[in-house]
Amino acid sequence: MNFLRGVMGGPSAGPQPSGAETIQKLCDRVASSTLLDDRRDAVRALKSLSKKYRLEVGIQAMEHLIHVLQTDRSDSEIIGYALDTLYNVISNDLEEEEQEENLPKQVDDLGSQFTEIFIKQQENVTLLLSLVEEFDFHVRWPGVKLLTSLLKQQGPQVQQIILVSPMGVSRLMDLLADSREVIRNDGVLLLQQLTKSNAAIQKIVAFENAFERLLDIITEEGNSDGGIVVEDCLLLLQNLLKNNNSNQNFFKEGSYIQRMKPWFEVGDDNCGWSAQKVTNLHLMLQLVRVLVSPTNPPGATSSCQKAMFHCGLLEQLCTILMATGVPADILTETINTVSEVIRGCQMNQDYFASVNAPSNPPRPAIVVLLMSMVNERQPFVLRCAVLYCFQCFLYKNQKGQGEIVSTLLPSTIDATGNSVSAGQLLCGGLFSTDSLSNWCAAVALAHALQENATLKEQLLRVQLATSIGNPPVSLLQQCTNILSQGDKIDRRGSKVQTRVGLLMLLCTWLSNCSIAVTHFLHNPANIPFLTGQIAENLGEEEQLVQGLCALLLGISIYYNDNSLENYRKEKLKQLIEKRIGRENFIEKLGFISKHELYSRAAQKPQPSFSSPDHMMFDHEFTKLVKELEGVISKAIYKSSEEDKKEEEVKKTLEQHDNIVTHYKKVIREQDQELEELKQRVNTLTSQNEQLQATVTQQVSQIQQHKDQYNLLKVQLGKDNQHHNSHSDTFQMNGIQTEEVSKLKEELEEWKNKHELLQGQLREKDSVIEKLKSSQLEMGTMEQSSQTSKSGGLEHNNELQKELEMLRSQIKLQSAEISKLQIENQKLQVMNATADPVLGGSGATAANNPELEGRLEQEIKELKSEVKALSEEKESLKQHLDSSSSTVAILQDEKSKLQQEVAESKKEQDDLLVLLADQDQKLSALKVKLKDLGVPIEDEDDTESGDQGDEDEDGDEEEQD
């Protein structure tokens, strides 16, 4: 212990050892000491020296410290000291006191070198992961810090080791659920380092419910009003979502976008924002932009945009946009965020167009933003953000483009001048003396014309009043006038910027619009100006203008419809050949795509420039240049013959298209006529079917009437003949014939039912016979049973009585059956007499009163017999039911008797067994008594004595 006191700075005798010697002795102590306390004190001493003597401790003690981690897991204190020591050695996070000292620069590389040594054995990282699982604060917290430091120094290597380690990432995810905030917060920092640039780990962390836990932490900490913990959680969320389509989709499908809305609920009092709140809100806005970034797949971006609209997030962002007192950088980032939320989404763009600023009178948000864009006193980044917002609002939004251009047309301009429109603001910015406003307004107007030929033609109608007394000029003419004036106008800002902006607007306007090209060529000063600019040898700044002039001239040639004789394609090419030279023209045209600022603008849609001077190119314009550069170069080198052939081909194609269009129109008309004819055919067919059905119905009715007429005629004739002829057999009229046929059918039914009843009676007779035989057997069994079973005999007598009753009932039923058979025979005789009458020659007896009376009487008798048969049927059914119930009762009684007989047999067997046992016991007792010399009577004597006693008892009973 004296040694340790010397190491720790206590008084000791003799010269003080150097730091390296002390560390060596401590390492020996750690390696060789058998007592845990000594090793713990040595590791504690190494920890205290590790910051000052980082290199020495790292070189000499690392191996011993790793050994301590492996062998002394049971002691949390020594494990904590060892982890802290390793953290001090590996980490480059120097204390402020150490930074003030003049340490060598090699110290920055020490952490990376020591990390490489530590992770050389992958088991060390696995060991560290297992230690992080320990709940003990003194082990878990230093383990988390050490693992974070390892990831900072050698991120990809450590990530790979953790990725292949079983449940490696899942173990670290448990840190977010730790109740101790220090460990939880450092766990967030650890996961930040773990998820950097590793999509596989990002997916695992996301599917380990990271989004839910992180959003819960942000909510617990107070959303944007929270501290640095919220900032760390937001940075981790960015790591998980940025450029990771799978996680973005999982975030959207998990309805986590809806949970972002409370982040942006800013109160009315927006003064005094803390720096942390600004940072948090900035990161929250960036997180929204990650989900709707233009670089994401279009489908994923669109679904996120729709989700943000439906949950009210876009509305909340627009509220911040129009609020007062919001810091400038937050306002700028909010504008950029709203821009990407509405970009290319018609539903969101329509909503944004309806947003009004809280002013009196209310103004559209677009107008308010454009006022900021053309105001040179506003910050540069804010103006860039407004331009980006305007571009995103018009992106793939023809409706919005039409609304903006309509504010410039003469019929829609507000004559009172009370309100400022978007078109007026753009024109004001286009012709102001601020070059940045010129450029922004020109680019914004170009986006209003992007891929919309109709609006390009409509914009040619716009007339501008330049000064009092002068006639108005067109917007196209005014743009070319300002372009030709060049440096003559005193402007603030870059001299080139205004001309570049106007040239980009003109190139966008004239491309793919022959009418606009014709208007442009109609001004005789335009072509000489362009050729003059291209032919001059100017400095580097002017080369960009020359390239754009060459592009504009090329567009004028390529989209020229040769409607102006003096500016036909061939003449313009000859002009280029004489004044400029084809090679020189192509070289000047190539200046655009070779420019550094062109390459920057082509990378992403958002205009982000370090300074206003670098604001030259627009992203959408770079696409137009890429599309036109090649075709213009080919068009310049084409000869007049090739142009003629091309024109002929174009005309032929146009004629062909016209013919195809004509035939398509004819086919369309014929299709319509065919559909109409088909409908008419269907209606006529249905009408025809209805008429045919009506005709057949009427024909059948006519036939019926004819038949009835003939029948009546015949009947009248035969009735007249009946008075003279008595030999005709009788015939019933129509109604009587029907009644007789019905009675015959009923007789047949009764016959069938009678046969069924007879069959059922036969079945019952057989059942009764079986019951009789079984009853006789039961009677014999009862007679052979013991005399003590007198109750069973009485029961048997009752059953016999019931059987006698059943027999009498059966006799009655048989008598009834015989009666029914006799009646059935009578009915058969009647049927036999009635059949030949019904099937006779058809003579009538309608007028004979005696025959009618007999028929009526017989019909009444038949009806009464049918009624009697039905009643007998019902009685037979009742008898059958009662007999079936009697049979069931008999069967139950039989089963009960069988059960009683079986029980009696069992009791007899038991009594026999008991008697046999008693006999055996008596014989054994007699043997014992004989052995003892006791006289025993013989069994015969005993039995005779018993018999005598019984006789005496019997005599006494008789006397009594």
Secondary structure, 3 states (H helix, E strand, C coil): CHHHHHHHCCCCCCCCCCHHHHHHHHHHHHHHCCCHHHHHHHHHHHHHHHCCCHHHHHHHHHHHHHHHHHHCCCCHHHHHHHHHHHHHHHCCCCCHHHHHCCCCCCHHHHHHHHHHHHHHCHHHHHHHHHHHCCCCHHHHHHHHHHHHHHHHHCHHHHHHHHHHCCCHHHHHHHHHHCCCHHHHHHHHHHHHHHCCCCHHHHHHHHHCCHHHHHHHHHHHCCHHHCCHHHHHHHHHHHHHHCCCHHHHHHHHHCCCCHHHHHHHCCCCCCCCCCHHHHHHHHHHHHHHHHHCCCCCCHHHHHHHHHHHHHCCHHHHHHHHHHCCCCCHHHHHHHHHHHHHHHCCCHHHHHHHHHCEECCCCCEEHHHHHHHHHCCCCCCHHHHHHHHHHHHHHHCCCHHHHHHHHHCCCHHHCCCCCCCCCHHHHHHHHHCCCEHHHHHHHHHHHHHHHCCCHHHHHHHCCCEECCCCCCCCEEHHHHHHHHHHHHHHCCCECCHHHHHHHHHHHHHHHHCCCHHHHHHHHHCCCHHHHHHHHHHCCCCHHHHHHHHHHHHHHHHHHHCCCCCCHHHCHHHHHHHHHHHCCHHHHHHHHHHHHHCHHHHHHCCCCCCCCCCHHHCCCCHHHHHHHHHHHHHHHHHHHCCHHHHHHHHHHHHHHHHHHHHHHHHHHHHHHHHHHHHHHHHHHHHHHHHHHHHHHHHHHHHHHHHHHHHHHHHHHHHHHHHHHHCCCCCCCCCCCHHHHHHHHHHHHHHHHHHHHHHHHHHHHHHHHHHHHHHHHHHHHHHHHHHHCCCCCHHHHHHHHHHHHHHHHHHHHHHHHHHHHHHHHHHHHHHHHHHHHHHHHHCCCCCCCCCCHHHHHHHHHHHHHHHHHHHHHHHHHHHHHHHHHHHHHHHHHHHHHHHHHHHHHHHHHHHHHHHHHHHHHHHHHHHHHHHHHHHHCCCCCCHHHHHHHHHHHHHHHHHHHHHC
